[in-house]
Amino acid sequence: MENVRSLLHALTIQKRVVGALFIREVLTRFGRHNIGFLWLFVEPMMFTIGVTLLWTAFKSTHGSNLPITAFAVSGYSTALLWRNMPSRCVGAILPNLSLMYHRQVKLIDIFLSRLLLEAAGATISFVTLTVLFSVVGWMDWPEDILKVAFGWSMLAWFGAALAIALGALSEKTEVVEKIWHPIAYFMLPVSGVAYLVDALPVDVQKIVLIVPIVHGTELIREGFFGSKIVAHYDMGYFAMCNAALSLFALAMTRIVSREVVPE
Amino acid sequence: MIEVVNVSKSYATRLGPVQILHDVNCTIGKGEKVGILGRNGAGKSTMVRLISGAEQPTSGAILRGMSVSWPLAFGGAFQGSLTGLDNMRFICRIYGLDWQSRIPFVEEFSELGPYLREPVRSYSSGMRARLAFAISMVVEFDCFLIDEIIAVGDARFHEKCHVELFEKRADRAMIIVSHDSGYIRAHCDRIGVLNGGGLSMFEDVEEGFQFYEQVYHVH
């Protein structure tokens, strides 16, 4: 009972701190000028729209005959989700060091506030584009929204765990910051964003399905196109990978938080 | 009560770990005013940061049985790109306080005028100190950690701090780091001297000063 009470008390404080950091993050990132925090989802939207236009222009459905708009929206949006979250957490500690003077503020809170903001931006952008393109008739509504939502949440979990792990590691060594960009770049072609697993040779499928994110992307594709495609995914496997990554991320955060010195 | 139990702290440097504090013990009771003396680099600020919880000890534990402020120092504790007011809101939010009702006090005490709505990075050290002090008076702590902050600012600011801290909050505990021996003598009832990583506590202020002068050969 005593433990439960102290956990609840700690959760109240953490909620306050993450909330305060979230507002602070919105203010420092978007300021109070021009469209302000609307940039949060306008920026990712511009990316997805750009890629949609490019793929449409080159008719690159990458080996399938699916409608290109829906293919691009369902694919590229997910890449923004798992790619932007780690990018925001790598090197997140330094600009916030002065806030670590307050003992309530922990490393994990800094990561969580940034992740919430990033996930919100990617999600609003994804939903807005899906609704917009469906309403104007550039694509059909997703067949199964629940599958899309489940796949999206799992990818967000992956992105968050990877972000926290890299955010903590980047405090230990600058190498992380340098190699994250090339890794993110090369993750894109293998992530399932630009192809369907089913379109690949069977041998290659086996290799590609080792990559956890592919399972999430495939589930989202099934949610969008349902009957028109054969999706390959194992959400149990994806969840296991996420859980292992999360455990590693939290452990790293705990180690690093003992070494962080406020400026 | 705050208990510092067998606390050691070392920092990693290129040449290996450097130990700043070694097996430090002390207790600070309710309403006690403790001064901490020591040469530059002796670990005074480290000690205050450890007590505040901003940093974790390498070994040992700090038990806080009362609410403790963050270290009130010149720099730190503020985000430079945010305005003074935004920083104040942030602190009110993390302590779960309503910031709206506290604005008049902060405006009045900090005397920052329009600068309260400008980024903190444009402030002078005196302005930062006034803001830090004003915001810290918004939160009611049982123990205030004061790291040289009162050394900044003019006589009028000193007088205002004196009224807020030592008159209105005379019942609170305080841990004061200062090079100003007159200030420590005037406000502290116990003294700790940091020397070679160890902390020696003295119940008698004059005795503490004698020891300090002895180990550091200062008068």
Interface residues (C-beta under 8 A of the other chain):
Chain A: T12 I13 R16 V17 G19 A20 I23 R24 L27 T28 N96 S98 L99 M100 Y101 H102 R103 Q104 V105 S257 R258 E259 V260 V261 P262 E263
Chain B: Y11 A12 R49 S52 G53 A54 E55 Q56 V68 W70 P71 G75 G76 A77 F78 Q79 G80 S81 L82 D86 R89 F90 I91 R93 I94 Y95 G96
